[in-house]
């Protein structure tokens, strides 16, 4: 967001997060209130269920449209982009070790994709293990990542006032700081909002699927969703942005993804920080892929029944290995489109149930 939209993208990420908190609260409350219970006592919920159970029957096609977009997003955005990120991070690690030949890179990506496919299959085949997997991984990785970024900000603390100044100026005049590489405030808004939503998933109708499977009352779970958006976007994303802006050396107008963050960390900790940074990125990306695999199964079950779940799982796993082998720059553009398509029926339902 910072590289493509300038420092002002951070301001618009904050602005979108402010509204996304209430959206996430609403969709979780509705998902828990209108969920359905299976014969084994487990729950099914999400945007498709509150469209089905809370709105008039004339809205029924909207639930299916949402699920079709959801399946597509799970296979494209949730699978391909995340696994490709894991693959790229592992390759960067091996390049640091001096393994740089094209043939070696290919086999590293192939091995990474194969391992991801095997682990993902095991985790998704056992529904209960998804939550256990994420609850053990996320706290450790988050604390490690926050520690790294806070360290960069502390070392460059004299640049903090300038960083905040640039964030507010560039929200409306990005060209004044980016040398014209980011020429309009619209670009800052676009990347601030879209990357913010990509990060916290508010309004997409995906996170409520997980919350609907949880124990607890709807209000408590809804408030957890508010905290989720705040922690993810306002805390973690802001720390990343501040660390980047304080450390400097950003090439604006070029999508550099995690490479920009790694370069920033290298300046403070040296090149071997990759041995900490790579596992963090891999776990974040892989756990996101696992989550989307779970969502995709729920979408498929809603559309075609319980027996279709294994068909989706087979397709999802089959795409993991090729996803690890190619560059996925174009897929990120497709991901933004899929986010918008998923959000349309969900936001329509939220407004109708307001």
N, C-alpha and C positions, 0 to 999 in steps of 0.2 A: 504493500500500500504506500509506504514512504517513498520507495524508488520510483514508482509509476505515477503517484499522485502528489508527491512533494510532502513536506512536513505538515501542511494543512490537512492532509488526509487523516491525521491523528485526531484533529478537532472534530471532523465529521464522523469518525469512528466513535468518539465519545457521545456525540449527539444521537447517533443511531442506537447506541447502547442504552441511553436514557429511556427511549421509547421501547426498545426491545425487552427491557425488564418487565414492563406491563404486559407485553405480548406473550412472553414466555410464561408468566404467571397465569394468564387467561387460558392458554392452550393446555397447560398441565392440569389446572383445575377441571376443565371440561373433559380431558382425557380420563381422569380418575373417576369423575362423576358418571360418565356414560360408558365406562368399560364393560366388557362382558366376561363371564367366568366360564372356563372350560370344565369338563367333567372331572378333571384331575385336581381342580381347585386353583389352577393358575389363571392369570388374567390376560385378556387381550384388550388393547386400547390404543388410542391415537386419533389423529384428525379424521380418519375414515370412519371411526366408530361414533364420534360425536356428530359427524355429518349424517350418518345413518340413523342414530338413535335419538337425536335432539331436534333435528330439522324435519320439515314436512317431506313426504315421500317424493315430491317433485325434485328434491335436491339429491336423490339417490345416485344419479349418474355422476355427480360431482365427486362423490367418494371414490368411485372407480377411476375417474380421470386422475384424481390425486395419486392413487396407487400405481397407475401406469407410469406417471411421471416419477414416482418414487422408485419403482423397479429400475427405470432407466438411469436415474441418478445414482442408485446403489452400485450398478455395474460400471458406470462411467466415472462419476466424481468420487464416490465412496471407495471404489476398488482401484481403478487405474491410476488416479493421481496420487493416492496415498502410497500404494506399493511402489510406484515409480520414485517417490521421494525416499523411501527406504533404500531402494536399489542405488540411487544417486549418492546417498549418504555413505553407504558401505564402500562404494567405489572411491569416494573422496578419502576415506580412511586408508584404503589400500594404496592409493596414490601417495599419501603421506609416508607410507612405508617403503615407497619406491617401486611398487608394482604398477607399471603404467603402459605396458604393451597392449595394443588393441585386442589381441586374442585373450590376454589375461583378463581384461575388463569385461569381455563378453562372458567368459566362464564365471567370473565373480557375480555378474548380474544374474546369470542362469542359476547359479547355486543359491543366491539370495531369494530369487523368485520361488525356487523349489522348496526351500525351508519355510518361507512365508506361507506357501500353499498348504504344506503339511500341518503347520501349527494352526493356521486359520481353520482348516477342516476339523481338527480335533476340538478346538474351542467352540466352533459353531454347532458341531454335532451334539455337544452337551450344553444345552441352553443355559443352565445355571452357572456354568463356568465363565460366561461372558462377564457377569457382574464381579465375580471373584477375581478374575484376571485384571480387570480395570481398577478395582479398588486397591489392589496391591501395587500396581505399577504407577498410577497417576500421582499419588502423594510424593513418592520418592523422586520421580522425574521432575515434578513441578518445583520442589524445594531446591533441587540441584540447579535447575534452569534459572530460577529467581536469584539464587546466590551468585551465579555467573554474571547476570545482567546488572545486579546491584553493585558488584565489584567494579565493573566497567564504568558505571555512573559515578562511583566514589572516586575513582582515579581521575576522572575528567569532570569533577564537580564544578569547576570554574565555568564550564560551558553550559550548565543547567539553565541559567537565566536566558541565554541566547537561544537555547533549544525551545523553551516555552514561547519566547517572543516569535520565533520563526513559525511555530505551530499556529499561533493566532493570526499572524500576518498572512501566511500562505493559505489559510482557509479561504481567503477572499482574493488574494493576489499572489498566486504561487510563482508566477514568472519573476517576481522581485527577488526571490532567493535561489530559484533553480536555474537561473541563467536562460530562461525561456524554454527549457526542456519540457517543463509542465506549463502550458500556456494559458489555461483557463481554470477558473474555480470549479467548473462543471467536472473536470477530470479529477480534482481533489475530492469532490463529493462522491463521484462514482466509485473510486477505489477505496475511499474511507468507509463508505456504507457497505459496499459489496464484500470487501474483505472482512469487515466486522461481522456481518451476517454469516459469512462462510465460517468464521471462527466460533461464534456462539450458537448458530443454527436457530435463533429465535425467529418464529414466523414460518419456518419450513414445515413444521408438524412432525418432525422426526423425534426429537428428544421426548415428547409426551408418550411415545410408544414405550420407552424404557421406564418412565415414571409410572405409567399405568400398571406395570408389572410389579411395582413396589408396594410394600406395606406402608401404612400411614394414612392420615386423613388428607383430603384434597388441598386444604389451605396450607398445611405444613409443607407438603410436597411442592405446592406452587411457590411458596417463599424460598424453598431450596433452589428452584429454578431462577429466581431473581438473583440470589447470591451467586449462582453459576455464571450468569451473564456478567455480573459485576467483576467477579474474580478473573474470568477469562479475558474479557475485553478491556475493562478499565484498569485492571492490575497488570496481568501478564503481558498483554499487547502493548500497554503504555510503557512498561519497563523495557521491552524490546525497542520501541521507538526512541525512547530517551537515550538508551545506550547507543543506538545507531547515530543519533543526532549529536550526542556529546563526543563520540569518537571521531565523527566526521568521515570524509573520504567516501561520499555517496555519489555514484554516477546516476543522475536522475534521467528518467525516460527509458531506462533499461530494466526489464524484469529479471532480477537476480536471485529471487527466492531466498533459500537458506544460505546461499553462498555469501551474501552480503552480511548476514549475521555472523557467519564463521570468520570472515575477514576482520570484523569488528572485535571478536573475541581473541583472535590471533594477536592483535596489537597489544593486548594487555597480558594475556596468559601464555603466548607463544604457540607455535604450530601444533604442539602435542595436546592442546585443549580439545582437538578433534576426538581424542579417545574418551572424553566425557560428553562432548556435544553430539557425536554420532549416535551413541546409544539413546540419548534423550530424544533426538529427532525420530529415530527408528521406532521407539516405543510409542511416542505420540502418534505417529502416522499409522503404525500397525494397529494400535488399539482403535483408532478411528475407522480403519478398514473393517475390523471385527464388528464394531458397532453398526456400521452400514450393512454388513452382511446379515446381522440380526434384523435390522429394519427391512431389508429386501425380502427376507423370508416372511415377515409379517404382512407386507404388501401383497406378496404372491398368494399367501393363504387366504387373504380377504377376497382376492379376485377369483381364485380357482379351487380353493379348498385345501384341506390339510395335506393331501397326498402330493400337492404341487411343490411343497417346501423343498423336497430333495432334488427336484429338477432345477430350481433356482440355485440351490447350494452347489450342484455340479457345475452349472454355468459360471457361477461366481468364482469357484476355485479354479476352473479351467482358464479364466482370464488373468489370473494372478501372475503366472509365469511370463506370458508375453508382455504384461504391463511393466514388468521389471526390466525389459530389454530395450524399450524405446524412450525417446524424449517425449514428454507429455505437455509441451508448451501450449499446443492448441487445445488440449483437453481442459485447461484452466478457463479458457474462454467459454467452452461448452458447459463447464461447471457453473459458471455465472448464469447462463441461460437456464440450465436445469433448476438452479436455485429459484429463479424467478417463476418458472412454470409450476414448481411445487408450492410456492408461496401463494400464488393466485387463488386456488380453490380453498386453501387453509384460511387465508385472510378474509375471503368471502364468507366462510362459515363463522369466523370469529365476530365479524361485523354483524352478521345475521343473528347471532346469539348474545349480542352485547346487552 
